[in-house]
Structure formats: C-alpha cells, structure tokens
Amino acid sequence: MQKSEQSVLVKLFERECGADIVLRQIGREIVGHLPAGRMPTPAQLLEEVRRRAGPHYQQRWEECTDLEKLVLLQLAQEGVVNPHCDIVLRELMRRRLVRFEPEVRLMNESFRRFLLDLDPPATVVALEREGDSTWSAMRSVLWPALIVGVVFVAFTQRQIMQGYEAVIPLIGGGVTALSKLFDLVKVARVNAARAA
C-alpha cells in the first residue's frame, strides 16, 4: 500500500473514530484485529466502524428528543438543516452528534449511514405527525371546556350574560380564528423542518 493510500485511510479512521471515547475504543479494537500487512479499503473501514458502533449509535439516538431526531434525519438525508433550528443544533453539537466544518455535518459518515438505515422517510413522517396529534388532542379538550364554561356562566350569572349576549358570537369567531392561527403556525413549523 502506498503512502498516499495510507494517509487517506488514517484521515478517514480519525474522522470516523475521533468523535467520542466509545468510538476511539472501537477504533483501537479494529486496529488491533487488522491482519498483518493488509489494510482495509475505505469502504471496508466505514462498514466495520458502522457495524461495531451500531449499538452505541442506537443508544445515542434513543437519548435524543423528537426534534433532535428530526434534525439528525434531515441532515443525514439532505445534508442541510433549517437555520431556525440553532438551539437544537447547539445541543447536538455539545453532545458531539454534529460538527461545523464549515457547514453543519453529522459526527461521521458511519453515523450518517446508521441514520439512513433507520427507515428515515417513515421516521420523519412519524415525528412530523406527532406534532399534529398533540394539537389535535389539545383542541379536542379545549373546545368542550370552553363551551361548558360559557353555558355554566350563562345559566348561573344571568345578569353578567345580558350585557355580553352580542359579544358571545364574536368570542366564538375569535376562538375559531385563534385555532386557525395555531394551525398555521404548526404548518409553518413543519414546513420549516422539512425545508431543513
């Protein structure tokens, strides 16, 4: 093997196994088990790191919030992230799951391959829909509570309601408009996450 090929492998190896202590240990194990005089190809090295680091990557994945998972998957799939996710990116960088060189990148290529093997399109859709179900659950509780509250006040506080009979339809319209505004914000947030 030529010096230039060895240099490429060393750099690849450092990039793949330098992110944290567990990966460095995996790197030492790989080096310790290399047959004498035979160096792996870059593809073989990546696959070996990915295979051995799989349980570690799974643990790191499970420690992430849903929004962090969404950002990681979009970065793995598309290589770009929405700039509005800077708080999430800073946390992922603090935990060394992403790095800036000069743009945002996952910690290494074997982690990217691990994420792509998770069935990302289905996972992304599930994570995006989770936000929908939260608002749906809140809306299904808030509307009946509001109606019960208005009916209760109408029957128990007649003198209060007399002055507000003309305002009640406006309040209903305002609540509907507020509901639509929340829906628009949610759609904008999902679209921004998709654009990332």
Residue pairs with C-beta under 8 A, 6 or more apart in sequence:
1 39
5 39
6 39
8 42
9 39
9 40
9 42
9 45
12 42
12 45
12 46
13 27
13 45
15 108
15 109
16 23
16 27
16 45
16 46
16 49
16 108
16 109
16 110
17 23
17 24
17 26
17 27
17 30
17 49
17 108
18 24
18 27
19 96
19 99
19 107
19 108
19 111
20 96
20 107
22 53
22 56
23 49
23 53
23 56
23 108
26 49
26 52
26 53
26 56
27 49
29 52
30 45
30 48
30 49
30 52
34 40
40 48
46 109
46 110
46 113
49 108
49 110
50 57
50 110
50 113
50 114
53 110
53 111
53 114
54 114
57 110
57 111
57 114
58 114
60 95
60 97
61 69
61 72
61 114
61 115
61 118
63 95
64 72
64 92
64 97
66 127
66 130
67 85
67 88
67 127
68 88
68 91
68 92
68 97
69 123
69 127
70 124
70 127
70 128
70 193
71 81
71 82
71 85
71 88
71 89
71 92
71 193
71 196
72 92
72 97
72 98
72 106
72 115
73 115
73 118
73 120
73 123
73 124
73 127
74 80
74 81
74 82
74 124
74 193
74 194
74 196
75 81
75 98
75 104
75 105
75 106
75 112
75 196
76 106
76 112
76 115
76 116
76 120
77 116
77 120
77 124
78 196
79 105
80 104
80 196
81 89
81 104
81 196
82 192
82 193
82 195
82 196
84 192
84 196
85 193
85 196
89 98
89 104
92 98
93 99
93 100
96 107
97 106
97 107
97 111
98 104
98 105
98 106
98 107
99 105
99 106
99 107
106 112
106 115
128 190
128 193
128 194
131 186
131 189
131 190
132 186
132 190
135 182
135 183
135 186
139 179
146 175
150 168
150 171
153 160
153 161
154 161
